Amino acid sequence: MVVGTIPVFEDKILLCQRAIEPRLGYWNVPAGFLENGETVEEGALRETREEAQAEVEIVRLHCVYNIIHAQQVYLLFLARLKKPEFACGIETAAIELISMDKIPFEKLAFSSNTFALQKLQQYPDVEVVHFGSYVKP
């Protein structure tokens, strides 16, 4: 299980540039592996604190995304950034609040991020959970 948040402040999304492999230098939402003894919400909040030094409030589950060949399931939550205060964690090279219309899709690290952010652009006010999968060609 991989859990994370899509932190939103006003009309912007908080994205982290990866300082580690895989996909060093690419951007993604703060997310990572769920640890034993955590709920999915606790894990998503922890990953956001670790990678972005940011405090968020979970609004709702935004998407469930399967990566079949990697045996991973992503749960990404829509979250409100409490204050526009953030900093790089040890796995983060840079961090930015980016307008929804300026998301660098060609520079996103993972298909799960692309799926989640495209669905948020397409359906910003629809409170549904989006389901997607990636099957390695």
ABEGO torsion letter per residue (X at the ends): XBBBBBBBBEABBBBBBBABOBGBGBBBBBBBBBBBGBBAAAAAAAAAAAAAGBBBBBABBABBBBBAAAGBBBBBBBBBBABBBBBBBAABABBBBBBAAABBAAABABAAAAAAAAAAAABAABBBBBBBBBBBX
